[in-house]
Amino acid sequence: MEKMRMETQDLTEANAEKIGALFPSCITEMTDENGQLKKAINFDLLRQMLSGYVVEGDEAYEFTWVGKKAAIVEANKPIRKTLRLCPEDSVDWDTTENLYIEGDNFEVLKLLQDSYLGQL
């Protein structure tokens, strides 16, 4: 039996690893809040690597709100939660394997993301 992971994937770290694999020269180091060195992305260099014509400025069509950047950071953080089967609240569990999920939508979606990522 496989050992169960006790937290969701750190999406920020996973995305940085993917960028580093494609553009190793864009990876640099920075000091974290504890004074430890950690990998970081040089976004100015990455923009230059992706295009010979870098568009500067904030003009763009986008859906935005106050706190959007903080929400993106929060969405990428791992969580230490688990889903537990509750067959008595699920409808027709024995034949459909559909289950009832109760919880914070954000946390539940993060937990389900790993299971269903890339599936149609």
N, CA, C and O atoms as a GROMACS GRO file, in nm:
protein
  480
    1MET      N    1   0.084  -0.118   0.000
    1MET     CA    2   0.000   0.000   0.000
    1MET      C    3   0.088   0.125   0.000
    1MET      O    4   0.185   0.133   0.075
    2GLU      N    5   0.053   0.220  -0.084
    2GLU     CA    6   0.130   0.344  -0.092
    2GLU      C    7   0.111   0.428   0.033
    2GLU      O    8   0.002   0.431   0.092
    3LYS      N    9   0.216   0.494   0.074
    3LYS     CA   10   0.207   0.584   0.188
    3LYS      C   11   0.131   0.709   0.147
    3LYS      O   12   0.159   0.767   0.042
    4MET      N   13   0.035   0.750   0.228
    4MET     CA   14  -0.049   0.864   0.196
    4MET      C   15   0.022   0.995   0.232
    4MET      O   16   0.074   1.010   0.342
    5ARG      N   17   0.022   1.088   0.137
    5ARG     CA   18   0.078   1.220   0.164
    5ARG      C   19  -0.014   1.292   0.261
    5ARG      O   20  -0.136   1.282   0.249
    6MET      N   21   0.043   1.363   0.354
    6MET     CA   22  -0.038   1.429   0.456
    6MET      C   23  -0.056   1.578   0.431
    6MET      O   24  -0.103   1.650   0.519
    7GLU      N   25  -0.020   1.626   0.314
    7GLU     CA   26  -0.048   1.764   0.276
    7GLU      C   27  -0.054   1.773   0.125
    7GLU      O   28  -0.001   1.688   0.054
    8THR      N   29  -0.121   1.878   0.077
    8THR     CA   30  -0.131   1.897  -0.067
    8THR      C   31   0.003   1.945  -0.121
    8THR      O   32   0.092   1.986  -0.046
    9GLN      N   33   0.016   1.940  -0.251
    9GLN     CA   34   0.138   1.982  -0.318
    9GLN      C   35   0.159   2.132  -0.302
    9GLN      O   36   0.062   2.208  -0.305
   10ASP      N   37   0.283   2.173  -0.285
   10ASP     CA   38   0.318   2.315  -0.282
   10ASP      C   39   0.328   2.361  -0.427
   10ASP      O   40   0.430   2.339  -0.493
   11LEU      N   41   0.221   2.424  -0.477
   11LEU     CA   42   0.214   2.461  -0.618
   11LEU      C   43   0.318   2.565  -0.657
   11LEU      O   44   0.368   2.564  -0.770
   12THR      N   45   0.351   2.654  -0.567
   12THR     CA   46   0.453   2.755  -0.597
   12THR      C   47   0.586   2.688  -0.624
   12THR      O   48   0.654   2.720  -0.722
   13GLU      N   49   0.624   2.594  -0.538
   13GLU     CA   50   0.750   2.522  -0.555
   13GLU      C   51   0.749   2.439  -0.683
   13GLU      O   52   0.848   2.435  -0.756
   14ALA      N   53   0.637   2.371  -0.709
   14ALA     CA   54   0.626   2.288  -0.830
   14ALA      C   55   0.636   2.373  -0.956
   14ALA      O   56   0.703   2.334  -1.052
   15ASN      N   57   0.571   2.487  -0.957
   15ASN     CA   58   0.578   2.576  -1.074
   15ASN      C   59   0.719   2.631  -1.094
   15ASN      O   60   0.766   2.641  -1.207
   16ALA      N   61   0.785   2.666  -0.985
   16ALA     CA   62   0.922   2.717  -0.994
   16ALA      C   63   1.015   2.610  -1.049
   16ALA      O   64   1.106   2.640  -1.127
   17GLU      N   65   0.994   2.484  -1.009
   17GLU     CA   66   1.075   2.374  -1.060
   17GLU      C   67   1.056   2.358  -1.211
   17GLU      O   68   1.152   2.334  -1.284
   18LYS      N   69   0.933   2.370  -1.258
   18LYS     CA   70   0.904   2.358  -1.402
   18LYS      C   71   0.972   2.470  -1.480
   18LYS      O   72   1.031   2.447  -1.586
   19ILE      N   73   0.963   2.592  -1.427
   19ILE     CA   74   1.028   2.706  -1.494
   19ILE      C   75   1.179   2.686  -1.495
   19ILE      O   76   1.246   2.714  -1.595
   20GLY      N   77   1.233   2.638  -1.383
   20GLY     CA   78   1.377   2.612  -1.375
   20GLY      C   79   1.424   2.507  -1.474
   20GLY      O   80   1.534   2.516  -1.528
   21ALA      N   81   1.339   2.406  -1.498
   21ALA     CA   82   1.376   2.302  -1.594
   21ALA      C   83   1.380   2.357  -1.736
   21ALA      O   84   1.464   2.316  -1.816
   22LEU      N   85   1.291   2.450  -1.767
   22LEU     CA   86   1.287   2.509  -1.901
   22LEU      C   87   1.387   2.622  -1.919
   22LEU      O   88   1.446   2.637  -2.026
   23PHE      N   89   1.406   2.703  -1.814
   23PHE     CA   90   1.492   2.822  -1.821
   23PHE      C   91   1.586   2.825  -1.700
   23PHE      O   92   1.566   2.906  -1.610
   24PRO      N   93   1.687   2.739  -1.697
   24PRO     CA   94   1.776   2.733  -1.579
   24PRO      C   95   1.848   2.864  -1.550
   24PRO      O   96   1.882   2.890  -1.434
   25SER      N   97   1.872   2.944  -1.651
   25SER     CA   98   1.943   3.071  -1.626
   25SER      C   99   1.856   3.172  -1.552
   25SER      O  100   1.907   3.274  -1.505
   26CYS      N  101   1.727   3.146  -1.542
   26CYS     CA  102   1.635   3.238  -1.474
   26CYS      C  103   1.622   3.207  -1.325
   26CYS      O  104   1.551   3.278  -1.253
   27ILE      N  105   1.689   3.102  -1.278
   27ILE     CA  106   1.684   3.066  -1.137
   27ILE      C  107   1.796   3.137  -1.064
   27ILE      O  108   1.911   3.135  -1.107
   28THR      N  109   1.761   3.200  -0.953
   28THR     CA  110   1.858   3.271  -0.871
   28THR      C  111   1.836   3.232  -0.726
   28THR      O  112   1.755   3.143  -0.699
   29GLU      N  113   1.904   3.294  -0.634
   29GLU     CA  114   1.886   3.265  -0.492
   29GLU      C  115   1.845   3.390  -0.419
   29GLU      O  116   1.880   3.501  -0.458
   30MET      N  117   1.770   3.370  -0.312
   30MET     CA  118   1.733   3.481  -0.224
   30MET      C  119   1.735   3.431  -0.081
   30MET      O  120   1.739   3.310  -0.058
   31THR      N  121   1.732   3.521   0.014
   31THR     CA  122   1.731   3.485   0.155
   31THR      C  123   1.587   3.490   0.205
   31THR      O  124   1.518   3.589   0.183
   32ASP      N  125   1.541   3.383   0.273
   32ASP     CA  126   1.405   3.382   0.326
   32ASP      C  127   1.400   3.453   0.461
   32ASP      O  128   1.499   3.511   0.505
   33GLU      N  129   1.284   3.448   0.526
   33GLU     CA  130   1.265   3.520   0.652
   33GLU      C  131   1.351   3.464   0.766
   33GLU      O  132   1.371   3.532   0.867
   34ASN      N  133   1.403   3.341   0.749
   34ASN     CA  134   1.488   3.280   0.850
   34ASN      C  135   1.637   3.294   0.818
   34ASN      O  136   1.722   3.239   0.887
   35GLY      N  137   1.668   3.368   0.712
   35GLY     CA  138   1.806   3.389   0.672
   35GLY      C  139   1.864   3.275   0.591
   35GLY      O  140   1.984   3.273   0.564
   36GLN      N  141   1.780   3.180   0.550
   36GLN     CA  142   1.825   3.066   0.470
   36GLN      C  143   1.816   3.099   0.322
   36GLN      O  144   1.726   3.170   0.278
   37LEU      N  145   1.911   3.046   0.244
   37LEU     CA  146   1.906   3.064   0.100
   37LEU      C  147   1.802   2.972   0.040
   37LEU      O  148   1.791   2.856   0.079
   38LYS      N  149   1.725   3.024  -0.056
   38LYS     CA  150   1.629   2.941  -0.128
   38LYS      C  151   1.624   2.986  -0.272
   38LYS      O  152   1.663   3.098  -0.305
   39LYS      N  153   1.574   2.897  -0.359
   39LYS     CA  154   1.566   2.929  -0.501
   39LYS      C  155   1.457   3.031  -0.526
   39LYS      O  156   1.354   3.033  -0.458
   40ALA      N  157   1.482   3.116  -0.625
   40ALA     CA  158   1.384   3.216  -0.666
   40ALA      C  159   1.394   3.233  -0.818
   40ALA      O  160   1.490   3.187  -0.880
   41ILE      N  161   1.296   3.299  -0.874
   41ILE     CA  162   1.292   3.321  -1.019
   41ILE      C  163   1.320   3.467  -1.048
   41ILE      O  164   1.261   3.556  -0.988
   42ASN      N  165   1.412   3.491  -1.141
   42ASN     CA  166   1.440   3.626  -1.188
   42ASN      C  167   1.339   3.654  -1.300
   42ASN      O  168   1.362   3.617  -1.415
   43PHE      N  169   1.229   3.719  -1.266
   43PHE     CA  170   1.120   3.739  -1.362
   43PHE      C  171   1.156   3.835  -1.474
   43PHE      O  172   1.106   3.820  -1.586
   44ASP      N  173   1.241   3.931  -1.447
   44ASP     CA  174   1.284   4.020  -1.554
   44ASP      C  175   1.360   3.942  -1.661
   44ASP      O  176   1.338   3.961  -1.781
   45LEU      N  177   1.449   3.855  -1.619
   45LEU     CA  178   1.524   3.772  -1.714
   45LEU      C  179   1.431   3.674  -1.785
   45LEU      O  180   1.446   3.651  -1.905
   46LEU      N  181   1.334   3.617  -1.712
   46LEU     CA  182   1.239   3.524  -1.773
   46LEU      C  183   1.156   3.595  -1.882
   46LEU      O  184   1.137   3.539  -1.990
   47ARG      N  185   1.109   3.716  -1.854
   47ARG     CA  186   1.036   3.793  -1.957
   47ARG      C  187   1.121   3.813  -2.081
   47ARG      O  188   1.074   3.800  -2.194
   48GLN      N  189   1.247   3.845  -2.060
   48GLN     CA  190   1.337   3.868  -2.172
   48GLN      C  191   1.360   3.739  -2.250
   48GLN      O  192   1.371   3.742  -2.373
   49MET      N  193   1.368   3.626  -2.180
   49MET     CA  194   1.388   3.497  -2.246
   49MET      C  195   1.266   3.457  -2.328
   49MET      O  196   1.280   3.389  -2.429
   50LEU      N  197   1.148   3.499  -2.287
   50LEU     CA  198   1.025   3.459  -2.355
   50LEU      C  199   0.992   3.548  -2.474
   50LEU      O  200   0.916   3.506  -2.563
   51SER      N  201   1.046   3.668  -2.478
   51SER     CA  202   1.012   3.758  -2.587
   51SER      C  203   1.123   3.858  -2.611
   51SER      O  204   1.189   3.904  -2.518
   52GLY      N  205   1.143   3.890  -2.736
   52GLY     CA  206   1.238   3.995  -2.769
   52GLY      C  207   1.177   4.132  -2.752
   52GLY      O  208   1.248   4.233  -2.754
   53TYR      N  209   1.046   4.138  -2.736
   53TYR     CA  210   0.973   4.264  -2.723
   53TYR      C  211   0.896   4.263  -2.593
   53TYR      O  212   0.781   4.220  -2.589
   54VAL      N  213   0.958   4.310  -2.487
   54VAL     CA  214   0.894   4.310  -2.356
   54VAL      C  215   0.804   4.432  -2.346
   54VAL      O  216   0.848   4.545  -2.366
   55VAL      N  217   0.678   4.408  -2.316
   55VAL     CA  218   0.582   4.516  -2.297
   55VAL      C  219   0.583   4.555  -2.150
   55VAL      O  220   0.553   4.473  -2.063
   56GLU      N  221   0.616   4.677  -2.122
   56GLU     CA  222   0.621   4.726  -1.984
   56GLU      C  223   0.490   4.793  -1.947
   56GLU      O  224   0.418   4.841  -2.035
   57GLY      N  225   0.460   4.797  -1.820
   57GLY     CA  226   0.342   4.868  -1.775
   57GLY      C  227   0.233   4.773  -1.727
   57GLY      O  228   0.245   4.651  -1.738
   58ASP      N  229   0.126   4.833  -1.672
   58ASP     CA  230   0.019   4.755  -1.611
   58ASP      C  231  -0.105   4.746  -1.699
   58ASP      O  232  -0.205   4.690  -1.655
   59GLU      N  233  -0.102   4.799  -1.820
   59GLU     CA  234  -0.221   4.797  -1.904
   59GLU      C  235  -0.250   4.658  -1.955
   59GLU      O  236  -0.168   4.597  -2.022
   60ALA      N  237  -0.368   4.610  -1.923
   60ALA     CA  238  -0.412   4.479  -1.971
   60ALA      C  239  -0.558   4.461  -1.932
   60ALA      O  240  -0.605   4.521  -1.835
   61TYR      N  241  -0.629   4.380  -2.008
   61TYR     CA  242  -0.764   4.342  -1.970
   61TYR      C  243  -0.751   4.228  -1.870
   61TYR      O  244  -0.689   4.126  -1.900
   62GLU      N  245  -0.809   4.244  -1.754
   62GLU     CA  246  -0.800   4.139  -1.655
   62GLU      C  247  -0.911   4.153  -1.551
   62GLU      O  248  -0.965   4.262  -1.529
   63PHE      N  249  -0.942   4.042  -1.488
   63PHE     CA  250  -1.038   4.040  -1.379
   63PHE      C  251  -0.957   4.052  -1.251
   63PHE      O  252  -0.875   3.964  -1.221
   64THR      N  253  -0.977   4.157  -1.176
   64THR     CA  254  -0.895   4.179  -1.058
   64THR      C  255  -0.978   4.234  -0.943
   64THR      O  256  -1.089   4.283  -0.964
   65TRP      N  257  -0.926   4.225  -0.823
   65TRP     CA  258  -0.992   4.275  -0.703
   65TRP      C  259  -0.886   4.297  -0.597
   65TRP      O  260  -0.773   4.248  -0.610
   66VAL      N  261  -0.921   4.371  -0.495
   66VAL     CA  262  -0.829   4.395  -0.384
   66VAL      C  263  -0.806   4.262  -0.314
   66VAL      O  264  -0.902   4.194  -0.277
   67GLY      N  265  -0.683   4.226  -0.295
   67GLY     CA  266  -0.648   4.100  -0.230
   67GLY      C  267  -0.623   3.985  -0.326
   67GLY      O  268  -0.601   3.872  -0.282
   68LYS      N  269  -0.626   4.011  -0.458
   68LYS     CA  270  -0.607   3.904  -0.556
   68LYS      C  271  -0.468   3.841  -0.543
   68LYS      O  272  -0.456   3.719  -0.549
   69LYS      N  273  -0.365   3.922  -0.527
   69LYS     CA  274  -0.229   3.868  -0.516
   69LYS      C  275  -0.215   3.781  -0.391
   69LYS      O  276  -0.151   3.676  -0.396
   70ALA      N  277  -0.275   3.824  -0.280
   70ALA     CA  278  -0.271   3.743  -0.158
   70ALA      C  279  -0.347   3.612  -0.177
   70ALA      O  280  -0.307   3.509  -0.124
   71ALA      N  281  -0.456   3.616  -0.253
   71ALA     CA  282  -0.535   3.495  -0.279
   71ALA      C  283  -0.454   3.395  -0.363
   71ALA      O  284  -0.463   3.275  -0.340
   72ILE      N  285  -0.377   3.444  -0.459
   72ILE     CA  286  -0.293   3.356  -0.542
   72ILE      C  287  -0.187   3.289  -0.455
   72ILE      O  288  -0.162   3.169  -0.469
   73VAL      N  289  -0.126   3.365  -0.366
   73VAL     CA  290  -0.026   3.308  -0.275
   73VAL      C  291  -0.090   3.201  -0.187
   73VAL      O  292  -0.033   3.094  -0.169
   74GLU      N  293  -0.207   3.230  -0.134
   74GLU     CA  294  -0.278   3.135  -0.048
   74GLU      C  295  -0.316   3.008  -0.123
   74GLU      O  296  -0.308   2.898  -0.068
   75ALA      N  297  -0.358   3.022  -0.248
   75ALA     CA  298  -0.398   2.907  -0.328
   75ALA      C  299  -0.279   2.815  -0.356
   75ALA      O  300  -0.299   2.694  -0.374
   76ASN      N  301  -0.160   2.867  -0.360
   76ASN     CA  302  -0.041   2.787  -0.390
   76ASN      C  303   0.020   2.721  -0.267
   76ASN      O  304   0.108   2.636  -0.281
   77LYS      N  305  -0.024   2.759  -0.147
   77LYS     CA  306   0.030   2.700  -0.025
   77LYS      C  307  -0.028   2.561  -0.002
   77LYS      O  308  -0.146   2.537  -0.030
   78PRO      N  309   0.054   2.469   0.048
   78PRO     CA  310   0.001   2.337   0.080
   78PRO      C  311  -0.087   2.342   0.205
   78PRO      O  312  -0.070   2.430   0.290
   79ILE      N  313  -0.181   2.247   0.216
   79ILE     CA  314  -0.264   2.237   0.336
   79ILE      C  315  -0.252   2.098   0.393
   79ILE      O  316  -0.222   2.003   0.320
   80ARG      N  317  -0.274   2.084   0.522
   80ARG     CA  318  -0.268   1.954   0.590
   80ARG      C  319  -0.409   1.914   0.632
   80ARG      O  320  -0.447   1.926   0.749
   81LYS      N  321  -0.484   1.867   0.537
   81LYS     CA  322  -0.621   1.821   0.560
   81LYS      C  323  -0.639   1.690   0.485
   81LYS      O  324  -0.557   1.653   0.402
   82THR      N  325  -0.746   1.620   0.515
   82THR     CA  326  -0.776   1.496   0.444
   82THR      C  327  -0.927   1.483   0.428
   82THR      O  328  -1.004   1.539   0.506
   83LEU      N  329  -0.968   1.409   0.326
   83LEU     CA  330  -1.109   1.380   0.305
   83LEU      C  331  -1.139   1.244   0.366
   83LEU      O  332  -1.061   1.150   0.348
   84ARG      N  333  -1.249   1.232   0.436
   84ARG     CA  334  -1.292   1.104   0.492
   84ARG      C  335  -1.424   1.065   0.430
   84ARG      O  336  -1.516   1.146   0.419
   85LEU      N  337  -1.433   0.941   0.390
   85LEU     CA  338  -1.554   0.887   0.330
   85LEU      C  339  -1.667   0.885   0.434
   85LEU      O  340  -1.648   0.844   0.548
   86CYS      N  341  -1.784   0.930   0.390
   86CYS     CA  342  -1.903   0.929   0.476
   86CYS      C  343  -2.016   0.865   0.395
   86CYS      O  344  -2.103   0.936   0.344
   87PRO      N  345  -2.016   0.732   0.382
   87PRO     CA  346  -2.113   0.665   0.295
   87PRO      C  347  -2.258   0.688   0.336
   87PRO      O  348  -2.347   0.687   0.250
   88GLU      N  349  -2.284   0.708   0.464
   88GLU     CA  350  -2.422   0.729   0.508
   88GLU      C  351  -2.483   0.861   0.458
   88GLU      O  352  -2.605   0.871   0.445
   89ASP      N  353  -2.400   0.960   0.430
   89ASP     CA  354  -2.450   1.087   0.374
   89ASP      C  355  -2.443   1.089   0.222
   89ASP      O  356  -2.503   1.177   0.159
   90SER      N  357  -2.371   0.995   0.161
   90SER     CA  358  -2.358   0.988   0.016
   90SER      C  359  -2.480   0.917  -0.042
   90SER      O  360  -2.542   0.834   0.025
   91VAL      N  361  -2.516   0.950  -0.164
   91VAL     CA  362  -2.633   0.892  -0.228
   91VAL      C  363  -2.591   0.768  -0.308
   91VAL      O  364  -2.510   0.777  -0.400
   92ASP      N  365  -2.648   0.655  -0.271
   92ASP     CA  366  -2.628   0.530  -0.343
   92ASP      C  367  -2.480   0.495  -0.361
   92ASP      O  368  -2.436   0.461  -0.471
   93TRP      N  369  -2.404   0.503  -0.252
   93TRP     CA  370  -2.260   0.482  -0.255
   93TRP      C  371  -2.221   0.345  -0.310
   93TRP      O  372  -2.125   0.335  -0.387
   94ASP      N  373  -2.292   0.242  -0.274
   94ASP     CA  374  -2.256   0.105  -0.312
   94ASP      C  375  -2.251   0.083  -0.462
   94ASP      O  376  -2.170   0.003  -0.509
   95THR      N  377  -2.335   0.152  -0.538
   95THR     CA  378  -2.338   0.129  -0.683
   95THR      C  379  -2.275   0.242  -0.765
   95THR      O  380  -2.222   0.216  -0.873
   96THR      N  381  -2.280   0.364  -0.716
   96THR     CA  382  -2.230   0.477  -0.795
   96THR      C  383  -2.093   0.526  -0.752
   96THR      O  384  -2.019   0.582  -0.833
   97GLU      N  385  -2.057   0.505  -0.627
   97GLU     CA  386  -1.936   0.558  -0.565
   97GLU      C  387  -1.930   0.711  -0.569
   97GLU      O  388  -1.823   0.771  -0.557
   98ASN      N  389  -2.047   0.774  -0.587
   98ASN     CA  390  -2.056   0.919  -0.571
   98ASN      C  391  -2.053   0.948  -0.422
   98ASN      O  392  -2.113   0.875  -0.344
   99LEU      N  393  -1.984   1.053  -0.383
   99LEU     CA  394  -1.982   1.082  -0.241
   99LEU      C  395  -2.014   1.227  -0.211
   99LEU      O  396  -1.991   1.317  -0.291
  100TYR      N  397  -2.066   1.243  -0.094
  100TYR     CA  398  -2.105   1.374  -0.042
  100TYR      C  399  -1.981   1.434   0.026
  100TYR      O  400  -1.917   1.368   0.108
  101ILE      N  401  -1.949   1.557  -0.008
  101ILE     CA  402  -1.833   1.624   0.052
  101ILE      C  403  -1.882   1.747   0.125
  101ILE      O  404  -1.953   1.830   0.069
  102GLU      N  405  -1.845   1.757   0.251
  102GLU     CA  406  -1.881   1.873   0.332
  102GLU      C  407  -1.752   1.938   0.379
  102GLU      O  408  -1.663   1.870   0.430
  103GLY      N  409  -1.742   2.068   0.363
  103GLY     CA  410  -1.622   2.138   0.407
  103GLY      C  411  -1.607   2.272   0.337
  103GLY      O  412  -1.693   2.311   0.259
  104ASP      N  413  -1.499   2.340   0.366
  104ASP     CA  414  -1.466   2.466   0.303
  104ASP      C  415  -1.436   2.441   0.155
  104ASP      O  416  -1.349   2.361   0.123
  105ASN      N  417  -1.508   2.509   0.065
  105ASN     CA  418  -1.493   2.485  -0.079
  105ASN      C  419  -1.347   2.497  -0.124
  105ASN      O  420  -1.299   2.414  -0.201
  106PHE      N  421  -1.279   2.599  -0.078
  106PHE     CA  422  -1.141   2.624  -0.119
  106PHE      C  423  -1.051   2.506  -0.081
  106PHE      O  424  -0.974   2.458  -0.164
  107GLU      N  425  -1.062   2.461   0.043
  107GLU     CA  426  -0.978   2.352   0.090
  107GLU      C  427  -1.013   2.220   0.020
  107GLU      O  428  -0.923   2.144  -0.016
  108VAL      N  429  -1.141   2.193   0.000
  108VAL     CA  430  -1.184   2.070  -0.067
  108VAL      C  431  -1.132   2.069  -0.210
  108VAL      O  432  -1.081   1.967  -0.257
  109LEU      N  433  -1.143   2.180  -0.281
  109LEU     CA  434  -1.095   2.186  -0.420
  109LEU      C  435  -0.944   2.164  -0.426
  109LEU      O  436  -0.896   2.098  -0.518
  110LYS      N  437  -0.870   2.218  -0.331
  110LYS     CA  438  -0.725   2.196  -0.329
  110LYS      C  439  -0.694   2.048  -0.308
  110LYS      O  440  -0.601   1.995  -0.369
  111LEU      N  441  -0.771   1.981  -0.222
  111LEU     CA  442  -0.749   1.839  -0.197
  111LEU      C  443  -0.783   1.755  -0.320
  111LEU      O  444  -0.714   1.657  -0.350
  112LEU      N  445  -0.888   1.791  -0.390
  112LEU     CA  446  -0.931   1.714  -0.507
  112LEU      C  447  -0.842   1.741  -0.629
  112LEU      O  448  -0.838   1.659  -0.721
  113GLN      N  449  -0.773   1.853  -0.630
  113GLN     CA  450  -0.693   1.892  -0.746
  113GLN      C  451  -0.591   1.786  -0.784
  113GLN      O  452  -0.579   1.752  -0.902
  114ASP      N  453  -0.517   1.733  -0.688
  114ASP     CA  454  -0.415   1.632  -0.718
  114ASP      C  455  -0.475   1.507  -0.779
  114ASP      O  456  -0.416   1.447  -0.869
  115SER      N  457  -0.592   1.468  -0.731
  115SER     CA  458  -0.657   1.345  -0.779
  115SER      C  459  -0.707   1.356  -0.922
  115SER      O  460  -0.704   1.258  -0.997
  116TYR      N  461  -0.753   1.473  -0.961
  116TYR     CA  462  -0.819   1.488  -1.090
  116TYR      C  463  -0.742   1.570  -1.192
  116TYR      O  464  -0.789   1.588  -1.304
  117LEU      N  465  -0.625   1.621  -1.156
  117LEU     CA  466  -0.546   1.703  -1.247
  117LEU      C  467  -0.509   1.624  -1.372
  117LEU      O  468  -0.452   1.515  -1.362
  118GLY      N  469  -0.540   1.677  -1.488
  118GLY     CA  470  -0.506   1.613  -1.614
  118GLY      C  471  -0.604   1.509  -1.662
  118GLY      O  472  -0.581   1.449  -1.767
  119GLN      N  473  -0.711   1.486  -1.590
  119GLN     CA  474  -0.812   1.389  -1.631
  119GLN      C  475  -0.926   1.460  -1.700
  119GLN      O  476  -0.960   1.573  -1.665
  120LEU      N  477  -0.986   1.394  -1.798
  120LEU     CA  478  -1.102   1.452  -1.867
  120LEU      C  479  -1.228   1.386  -1.821
  120LEU      O  480  -1.336   1.422  -1.868
   0.00000   0.00000   0.00000
